Amino acid sequence: MKYLRQFFIILAISFIGELLKIFLPLPVPASIYGMIILFILLMTGILKLDSVKETGKFLIEIMPVMFIPAGVGLLESWGVLKPMLTKVLIITVITSLTVMVFSGWVTQAVIRFGKKGDK
């Protein structure tokens, strides 16, 4: 029953994110709204971490299973993808490297900012 309650809390927050996506004219995915709401609720203490922790861990553990349909979709559309495979691979490599470099810079900036705040 505990896991069902935790899953319902996560589902309700996701639903609120979906509603915000419908009513706000911003190009932001509903999942981002949901994560922001969950973050705010956790940081303000309105929602305790213990209220969603176990189900959250479970959902993260089964996340790789959620990529199976996308992989099957790629295999089914191989005929369409094959002529542009080189372009797709180049774009994938460039964007992956860009995200890694940018994430590294942001992480270093946060660490430096944290060290300055400690002094």
QUIJOQUI-V209105 format. One record per helix or strand of 2 or more residues. SS is the DSSP state (a for helix, b for strand). FROM is the first residue (numbers start at 0). TO is the last residue. Records with the same first field share a line. If there is no record, write none. Layout:
SS = FROM-TO ; FROM-TO
//
This chain:
a = 1-22 ; 29-43 ; 48-50 ; 52-60 ; 62-75 ; 77-81 ; 84-117
//
